[in-house]
Amino acid sequence: MTPSKPSVLFVCVHNAGRSQIAAAYLSALSDGRIEVRSAGSAPADTVNPAAVAAMREVGIDLSAETPKILTRDAVKDSDVVVTMGCGDTCPVFPGKRYEDWTLDDPAGQGLDAVRSIRDEIRTRVEILISTLLPVAE
């Protein structure tokens, strides 16, 4: 029997910046070994253009992504739920691993500020991966 992949849900309010960046990094850096979801408690219409531009600089294309609404099922079906400023709107289920990442919101910020947020998210995603995947021999 093949063990199931760990799954991670990134949640922020608009699902247009931080959670999209984190999900894209986790997908790219885990080589498909982790199931990745992202959602927002009040999703925006589009992904933040500065987030798209900042990720394009590191070779990751967010232009086709769309913000998604947070559902109870998405939380229930995830092993780890990483919140980024969604406050009390994220449902809590016993036995889930929750992390709250305090990060600046890229909404309305210029590319330089978003680059800094992007780089901090990458560092946190790398740490998260190290806790979810066994070290290769």
PyRosetta script that sets phi, psi and omega in degrees:
from pyrosetta import init, pose_from_sequence

init()
pose = pose_from_sequence("MTPSKPSVLFVCVHNAGRSQIAAAYLSALSDGRIEVRSAGSAPADTVNPAAVAAMREVGIDLSAETPKILTRDAVKDSDVVVTMGCGDTCPVFPGKRYEDWTLDDPAGQGLDAVRSIRDEIRTRVEILISTLLPVAE")
pose.set_psi(1, 132.9)
pose.set_omega(1, 179.3)
pose.set_phi(2, -85.9)
pose.set_psi(2, 126.9)
pose.set_omega(2, 177.7)
pose.set_phi(3, -63.8)
pose.set_psi(3, 146.3)
pose.set_omega(3, -179.4)
pose.set_phi(4, -74.4)
pose.set_psi(4, 154.6)
pose.set_omega(4, 178.9)
pose.set_phi(5, -72.0)
pose.set_psi(5, 143.8)
pose.set_omega(5, 171.3)
pose.set_phi(6, -65.6)
pose.set_psi(6, 151.3)
pose.set_omega(6, 179.4)
pose.set_phi(7, -126.5)
pose.set_psi(7, 142.6)
pose.set_omega(7, -177.2)
pose.set_phi(8, -129.1)
pose.set_psi(8, 135.8)
pose.set_omega(8, 175.0)
pose.set_phi(9, -116.1)
pose.set_psi(9, 124.8)
pose.set_omega(9, 174.4)
pose.set_phi(10, -101.3)
pose.set_psi(10, 129.5)
pose.set_omega(10, -176.7)
pose.set_phi(11, -128.1)
pose.set_psi(11, 128.7)
pose.set_omega(11, 167.0)
pose.set_phi(12, -138.3)
pose.set_psi(12, -179.1)
pose.set_omega(12, -173.4)
pose.set_phi(13, -65.3)
pose.set_psi(13, -54.2)
pose.set_omega(13, -171.8)
pose.set_phi(14, -98.3)
pose.set_psi(14, -9.2)
pose.set_omega(14, -177.6)
pose.set_phi(15, 50.8)
pose.set_psi(15, 40.0)
pose.set_omega(15, -175.8)
pose.set_phi(16, -123.4)
pose.set_psi(16, -9.6)
pose.set_omega(16, -176.0)
pose.set_phi(17, -138.6)
pose.set_psi(17, -89.7)
pose.set_omega(17, -173.8)
pose.set_phi(18, -54.7)
pose.set_psi(18, -50.8)
pose.set_omega(18, -176.6)
pose.set_phi(19, -67.8)
pose.set_psi(19, -32.7)
pose.set_omega(19, 177.0)
pose.set_phi(20, -68.3)
pose.set_psi(20, -42.7)
pose.set_omega(20, 178.4)
pose.set_phi(21, -62.7)
pose.set_psi(21, -46.7)
pose.set_omega(21, -178.5)
pose.set_phi(22, -62.3)
pose.set_psi(22, -44.2)
pose.set_omega(22, -179.6)
pose.set_phi(23, -63.5)
pose.set_psi(23, -41.6)
pose.set_omega(23, -179.9)
pose.set_phi(24, -64.7)
pose.set_psi(24, -43.4)
pose.set_omega(24, 177.9)
pose.set_phi(25, -63.6)
pose.set_psi(25, -44.8)
pose.set_omega(25, -178.3)
pose.set_phi(26, -62.5)
pose.set_psi(26, -41.9)
pose.set_omega(26, 177.3)
pose.set_phi(27, -60.4)
pose.set_psi(27, -47.1)
pose.set_omega(27, -176.4)
pose.set_phi(28, -69.5)
pose.set_psi(28, -42.4)
pose.set_omega(28, -173.0)
pose.set_phi(29, -83.7)
pose.set_psi(29, -18.6)
pose.set_omega(29, -179.4)
pose.set_phi(30, -94.9)
pose.set_psi(30, -0.9)
pose.set_omega(30, 178.4)
pose.set_phi(31, 52.0)
pose.set_psi(31, 38.7)
pose.set_omega(31, 176.6)
pose.set_phi(32, 77.8)
pose.set_psi(32, 6.5)
pose.set_omega(32, -178.1)
pose.set_phi(33, -85.9)
pose.set_psi(33, -4.4)
pose.set_omega(33, 177.8)
pose.set_phi(34, -129.9)
pose.set_psi(34, 133.9)
pose.set_omega(34, 174.8)
pose.set_phi(35, -78.5)
pose.set_psi(35, 131.6)
pose.set_omega(35, -172.3)
pose.set_phi(36, -121.1)
pose.set_psi(36, 133.2)
pose.set_omega(36, 174.6)
pose.set_phi(37, -132.7)
pose.set_psi(37, 156.3)
pose.set_omega(37, 170.2)
pose.set_phi(38, -145.8)
pose.set_psi(38, 152.5)
pose.set_omega(38, -178.2)
pose.set_phi(39, -161.4)
pose.set_psi(39, 168.2)
pose.set_omega(39, 178.4)
pose.set_phi(40, -134.7)
pose.set_psi(40, 150.7)
pose.set_omega(40, 179.0)
pose.set_phi(41, -74.1)
pose.set_psi(41, -25.8)
pose.set_omega(41, 176.1)
pose.set_phi(42, -143.1)
pose.set_psi(42, 75.4)
pose.set_omega(42, -171.2)
pose.set_phi(43, -59.3)
pose.set_psi(43, 142.1)
pose.set_omega(43, 174.3)
pose.set_phi(44, -75.2)
pose.set_psi(44, 175.0)
pose.set_omega(44, 177.6)
pose.set_phi(45, -77.6)
pose.set_psi(45, -32.3)
pose.set_omega(45, -176.5)
pose.set_phi(46, -142.7)
pose.set_psi(46, 162.6)
pose.set_omega(46, 174.0)
pose.set_phi(47, -72.3)
pose.set_psi(47, 141.7)
pose.set_omega(47, -179.6)
pose.set_phi(48, -55.0)
pose.set_psi(48, 122.2)
pose.set_omega(48, -179.1)
pose.set_phi(49, -58.2)
pose.set_psi(49, -32.4)
pose.set_omega(49, 178.0)
pose.set_phi(50, -68.7)
pose.set_psi(50, -35.2)
pose.set_omega(50, 176.3)
pose.set_phi(51, -66.9)
pose.set_psi(51, -41.5)
pose.set_omega(51, 177.6)
pose.set_phi(52, -60.9)
pose.set_psi(52, -46.1)
pose.set_omega(52, -179.2)
pose.set_phi(53, -64.6)
pose.set_psi(53, -42.5)
pose.set_omega(53, -178.9)
pose.set_phi(54, -65.0)
pose.set_psi(54, -38.8)
pose.set_omega(54, 179.8)
pose.set_phi(55, -74.6)
pose.set_psi(55, -32.5)
pose.set_omega(55, 176.5)
pose.set_phi(56, -59.4)
pose.set_psi(56, -35.4)
pose.set_omega(56, 179.1)
pose.set_phi(57, -61.5)
pose.set_psi(57, -25.9)
pose.set_omega(57, 179.9)
pose.set_phi(58, -105.4)
pose.set_psi(58, 15.6)
pose.set_omega(58, 173.6)
pose.set_phi(59, 82.3)
pose.set_psi(59, 18.9)
pose.set_omega(59, 178.6)
pose.set_phi(60, -117.6)
pose.set_psi(60, 125.8)
pose.set_omega(60, -176.0)
pose.set_phi(61, -97.6)
pose.set_psi(61, 113.9)
pose.set_omega(61, 177.0)
pose.set_phi(62, -100.3)
pose.set_psi(62, 0.7)
pose.set_omega(62, -169.9)
pose.set_phi(63, -62.1)
pose.set_psi(63, -24.7)
pose.set_omega(63, -179.1)
pose.set_phi(64, -92.8)
pose.set_psi(64, -3.9)
pose.set_omega(64, -178.3)
pose.set_phi(65, -76.2)
pose.set_psi(65, 151.5)
pose.set_omega(65, 176.2)
pose.set_phi(66, -132.8)
pose.set_psi(66, 141.1)
pose.set_omega(66, 176.9)
pose.set_phi(67, -61.5)
pose.set_psi(67, 141.7)
pose.set_omega(67, -177.8)
pose.set_phi(68, -122.8)
pose.set_psi(68, 150.9)
pose.set_omega(68, 179.2)
pose.set_phi(69, -78.8)
pose.set_psi(69, 139.7)
pose.set_omega(69, 177.0)
pose.set_phi(70, -70.8)
pose.set_psi(70, 130.5)
pose.set_omega(70, 176.8)
pose.set_phi(71, -121.6)
pose.set_psi(71, 156.0)
pose.set_omega(71, 176.2)
pose.set_phi(72, -61.3)
pose.set_psi(72, -37.6)
pose.set_omega(72, -179.6)
pose.set_phi(73, -62.9)
pose.set_psi(73, -39.7)
pose.set_omega(73, 179.4)
pose.set_phi(74, -60.9)
pose.set_psi(74, -39.5)
pose.set_omega(74, 178.3)
pose.set_phi(75, -69.6)
pose.set_psi(75, -47.8)
pose.set_omega(75, -177.5)
pose.set_phi(76, -59.9)
pose.set_psi(76, -36.0)
pose.set_omega(76, -176.3)
pose.set_phi(77, -85.9)
pose.set_psi(77, 3.3)
pose.set_omega(77, -177.7)
pose.set_phi(78, -108.4)
pose.set_psi(78, 143.6)
pose.set_omega(78, 176.9)
pose.set_phi(79, -80.0)
pose.set_psi(79, -37.2)
pose.set_omega(79, -178.8)
pose.set_phi(80, -127.0)
pose.set_psi(80, 132.6)
pose.set_omega(80, 176.3)
pose.set_phi(81, -117.6)
pose.set_psi(81, 118.0)
pose.set_omega(81, 179.5)
pose.set_phi(82, -106.6)
pose.set_psi(82, 115.6)
pose.set_omega(82, 179.5)
pose.set_phi(83, -99.3)
pose.set_psi(83, 147.7)
pose.set_omega(83, -178.8)
pose.set_phi(84, -136.9)
pose.set_psi(84, 70.6)
pose.set_omega(84, 176.7)
pose.set_phi(85, 86.1)
pose.set_psi(85, 21.2)
pose.set_omega(85, 178.6)
pose.set_phi(86, -90.1)
pose.set_psi(86, -3.3)
pose.set_omega(86, 175.0)
pose.set_phi(87, 60.7)
pose.set_psi(87, -136.7)
pose.set_omega(87, -175.0)
pose.set_phi(88, -84.8)
pose.set_psi(88, 2.4)
pose.set_omega(88, -176.9)
pose.set_phi(89, -79.1)
pose.set_psi(89, -10.5)
pose.set_omega(89, -179.0)
pose.set_phi(90, -86.4)
pose.set_psi(90, 121.4)
pose.set_omega(90, 179.3)
pose.set_phi(91, -65.1)
pose.set_psi(91, 145.1)
pose.set_omega(91, -178.9)
pose.set_phi(92, -113.0)
pose.set_psi(92, 128.2)
pose.set_omega(92, 177.3)
pose.set_phi(93, -116.8)
pose.set_psi(93, 135.3)
pose.set_omega(93, 178.2)
pose.set_phi(94, -59.1)
pose.set_psi(94, 143.7)
pose.set_omega(94, 176.0)
pose.set_phi(95, 86.6)
pose.set_psi(95, -6.7)
pose.set_omega(95, 177.3)
pose.set_phi(96, -85.2)
pose.set_psi(96, 151.0)
pose.set_omega(96, 173.5)
pose.set_phi(97, -92.6)
pose.set_psi(97, 122.1)
pose.set_omega(97, 179.1)
pose.set_phi(98, -114.5)
pose.set_psi(98, 139.0)
pose.set_omega(98, 171.4)
pose.set_phi(99, -130.5)
pose.set_psi(99, 139.2)
pose.set_omega(99, 175.7)
pose.set_phi(100, -114.4)
pose.set_psi(100, 113.5)
pose.set_omega(100, 180.0)
pose.set_phi(101, -96.7)
pose.set_psi(101, 116.3)
pose.set_omega(101, 177.2)
pose.set_phi(102, -84.9)
pose.set_psi(102, 110.1)
pose.set_omega(102, -177.9)
pose.set_phi(103, -136.4)
pose.set_psi(103, 148.4)
pose.set_omega(103, 173.8)
pose.set_phi(104, -62.4)
pose.set_psi(104, 146.9)
pose.set_omega(104, 176.9)
pose.set_phi(105, -83.4)
pose.set_psi(105, 125.1)
pose.set_omega(105, 180.0)
pose.set_phi(106, -73.5)
pose.set_psi(106, -8.0)
pose.set_omega(106, -178.5)
pose.set_phi(107, -57.3)
pose.set_psi(107, 126.9)
pose.set_omega(107, 176.8)
pose.set_phi(108, 75.5)
pose.set_psi(108, 4.5)
pose.set_omega(108, -179.1)
pose.set_phi(109, -98.8)
pose.set_psi(109, 156.2)
pose.set_omega(109, 179.0)
pose.set_phi(110, -77.5)
pose.set_psi(110, 171.4)
pose.set_omega(110, -175.9)
pose.set_phi(111, -59.3)
pose.set_psi(111, -38.7)
pose.set_omega(111, -179.8)
pose.set_phi(112, -60.6)
pose.set_psi(112, -44.5)
pose.set_omega(112, 179.2)
pose.set_phi(113, -65.8)
pose.set_psi(113, -39.9)
pose.set_omega(113, -179.1)
pose.set_phi(114, -68.0)
pose.set_psi(114, -34.5)
pose.set_omega(114, 175.9)
pose.set_phi(115, -58.6)
pose.set_psi(115, -43.8)
pose.set_omega(115, -179.8)
pose.set_phi(116, -62.5)
pose.set_psi(116, -44.1)
pose.set_omega(116, 177.9)
pose.set_phi(117, -63.2)
pose.set_psi(117, -45.0)
pose.set_omega(117, 179.1)
pose.set_phi(118, -56.0)
pose.set_psi(118, -46.7)
pose.set_omega(118, -176.7)
pose.set_phi(119, -67.2)
pose.set_psi(119, -37.2)
pose.set_omega(119, 177.1)
pose.set_phi(120, -66.5)
pose.set_psi(120, -40.1)
pose.set_omega(120, 178.4)
pose.set_phi(121, -62.7)
pose.set_psi(121, -42.4)
pose.set_omega(121, 179.7)
pose.set_phi(122, -58.1)
pose.set_psi(122, -44.9)
pose.set_omega(122, 179.5)
pose.set_phi(123, -59.3)
pose.set_psi(123, -44.7)
pose.set_omega(123, -179.3)
pose.set_phi(124, -66.9)
pose.set_psi(124, -37.9)
pose.set_omega(124, 178.6)
pose.set_phi(125, -65.1)
pose.set_psi(125, -41.2)
pose.set_omega(125, 178.3)
pose.set_phi(126, -61.0)
pose.set_psi(126, -41.3)
pose.set_omega(126, 177.2)
pose.set_phi(127, -64.3)
pose.set_psi(127, -44.2)
pose.set_omega(127, 179.3)
pose.set_phi(128, -59.0)
pose.set_psi(128, -45.6)
pose.set_omega(128, 179.0)
pose.set_phi(129, -57.7)
pose.set_psi(129, -42.4)
pose.set_omega(129, -177.7)
pose.set_phi(130, -63.8)
pose.set_psi(130, -23.8)
pose.set_omega(130, 178.3)
pose.set_phi(131, -88.0)
pose.set_psi(131, -14.7)
pose.set_omega(131, -175.4)
pose.set_phi(132, -104.5)
pose.set_psi(132, -26.9)
pose.set_omega(132, -174.8)
pose.set_phi(133, -114.9)
pose.set_psi(133, 138.7)
pose.set_omega(133, 176.0)
pose.set_phi(134, -65.0)
pose.set_psi(134, 149.0)
pose.set_omega(134, 178.7)
pose.set_phi(135, -71.4)
pose.set_psi(135, 132.9)
pose.set_omega(135, 179.3)
pose.set_phi(136, -67.2)
pose.set_psi(136, 141.3)
pose.set_omega(136, -179.2)
pose.set_phi(137, -79.9)
pose.dump_pdb("model.pdb")
